[in-house]
C-alpha cells in the first residue's frame, strides 16, 4: 500500500505539469448598465481582458514541475528500495526461525522418547525417579524456548504476509536456496561507490533538488518582468459615439516590488541543497565502507563455519551420544551437556548463514542495485 501511495505522487506531479501549461483565463466584465432606460436606449459597456505572461514564465514553471516529477519518481524508487531490503530480511529471518524451530522440536521429541523409556525403567525399579526429573526439567526448558521461537516466528510471518499482501490464513514455509553472492575479494570500494552514484535514488533526488531550486531561481527572476494585460472594450451609448470599440494594454510598474525576497530565498535554497548533497555523498561513502566491512566479516565467519568438520557432523554425533546414553556408557549430565552444545552449535550455523545473506543484502541496499 505504501508503494501504491508513493506511485500516486508521480501522477500528482503529472497533473501539476499539465496545470502549469495552461493559459490564464480571460476576464469578462459588463458594467455601466443603465437599467432606467428602455432596451433601445440602454447604456452598457463590455470589457474582455487577457493576461499575457512575459519572460517565458509559463515555460520556466513547466520545466520546474517536470523536475518535480523526476523527484517524485526517485522518491518512489527509494520506497521500493527500502521495501525490497525489508522483504528480504524478513524472508531470511523467517527461514532462520523455521529451521531453528525444527531443531528445538527434534530435541523435544528425543527427550520425550527418553523420558518415556526411563519411566518404564523406573516402574520396574531399575532407575531412580530423580533422573527422570532431570530430563523433565530439560524438556520444560526446551518447551519454553520453543514457545519463544514460535512467538518470534509469528511476528515475522505477520511482517512477511503484510509485505506480500497475502491473507493471514495462508501458510508460508521458506525453502532455502544456495547463497550466490559475490565474494568480498571480488568487490572494491571504488567499484561499489561508482555503482551507488549511478543507482541510488536518494543521490539522484538530491541532484534533482539542486536543479529544481536553480529552475525556481530562473522562474522567480522572470517574475521581475511585468506581465501584460490586453483589453478589448465595447461601449454602447456611453460616449460621443453610440457604439465604441477600443483596445487597451496595461502592465504593472515594478517600482516597489521586484520579487527580491523570493529571488533571495531561491539563492539560499540552491546553496542549502548543495550543502546537503555534499553531506549525503559523504554519508553514503561511509555507509558503503561499513557495509562492505560487515559483509567481509560475515563471509569469513561463514567460511570458517562451513569448513568445520565437527559442526557438519553434529547430527551424526547426536545419534552416537543418544545410543551411548541409553547404553549407560555416558552419564546423564554428559548427555544433556551435549544436547545443549548441539542446539547452540546448530543455532550458530544458522545464524552464520542468515548473517551472511543479510549483510550482503544490506551491501546491495547501500549500493542501490543488485550486485551481479
Secondary structure, DSSP 8 states (H G I E B T S, - for coil): -HHHHHHHHHHHHHHHHHHHH-----EEEEE---TTS-TTT--EEEEEEEEE--TTHHHHHHHHHHHHHHHHHHHHHHHHHHHHHHHHHHHHHHHHHHHHHHHHHHHHHHHHHHHHHHHHHHHTTSS-HHHHHHHHHHHHHHHHHHHHHHHHHHHHHHHHHHHHT--TTS-------------GGG--HHHHHHHHHHH-HHHHHHHHHHHHHHHHHHHHHHTTS--EEEEEEEEESSSSSSEEEEEEEEE---SS--SHHHHHHHHHHHHHHHHHHHHHHHHHHHHHHHHHHHHHHHHHHHHHHHT-HHHHTHHHHHHHHHHHHHTTSS-HHHHHHHHHHHHHHHHHHHHHHHHHHHHHHHHHHHHTS---
